[in-house]
């Protein structure tokens, strides 16, 4: 795509918008097409090709009357002194629909300051129709669609971080793809794509902090060291932990369990069991360190020392709320505590009578991408098993996935 430019009264040129360079032209009266220029000057009527980055003469004739040039096909209409009108096909193929300029927001923020993603594209010619698809990058699932009918020379649309039902989508990476067909049905359709990151949306499992402090849609690691410091280690989606936020002053006897967003404030919470057996739900702000002074709700004043396993797989019941798995240390019985809409845990439901054979039980999130939370367990012999969630508050039969894990004491 190009535009004519005039330097002064004697010289002119073409500026190629895609290559971003000027192409000088001989003097004369010019008509611009896509990749060609019709020029009427002292030597008659000429057609110049621009594909090589310079003006290359393709055709010329001494007869030069009124000139019209089809900007897409390069077809040239001219008249001769005998008043005859001629049409010349310059050999230029049908041009594709182009968008040399665009303005697209790279981030959607939907928390304290609503800022919708906005895309705007300027077109080389009118479009018959257009469609923009927003996809969740991790699952490649289309979460939102925008579209329209005929568009003159521009397309604009927005996205507010919600799906087609109006539900707020989880934080993280998304992609957009624009597809537009030319109004005359000639040439290739326009297809452009790019990336967009959603913040301030629904909390993602175990995502507490991010590169800009706000959660970024990538799971993080929570640790407690021997000095009493609780630390969120920021995951980057590439298998490394480049950043962290910490808070000291915690008793080393506590058990901290990264939990989901139980109270609906779009920030993930943390369960903390004290040495007394009391259970608290701490509610740190998004991206903030977990301090002993962080606001909390007491879920139980005692009795939770009976459990030697406390793990949060995510949403086990597919009701949109996080759940908790607990194992009784003496009997091996395993229980499910479901999250509730009141920001607390429900009464326990027994899932199994005796899982003493497992040395470790870990809430692993959604392992197979079916939207249901799963668990991984290691037995005393070092064998590793997975059990897929059913979405009904239970788990399917176990499948062995590895052996030789007896030496991995840090599985949690």
Order of alpha helices (4+ residues) and beta strands (2+ residues): beta-beta-beta-beta-beta-beta-beta-beta-beta-beta-beta-beta-beta-beta-beta-beta-beta-beta-beta-beta-beta-beta-beta-beta-beta-beta-beta-beta-beta-beta-beta-beta-beta
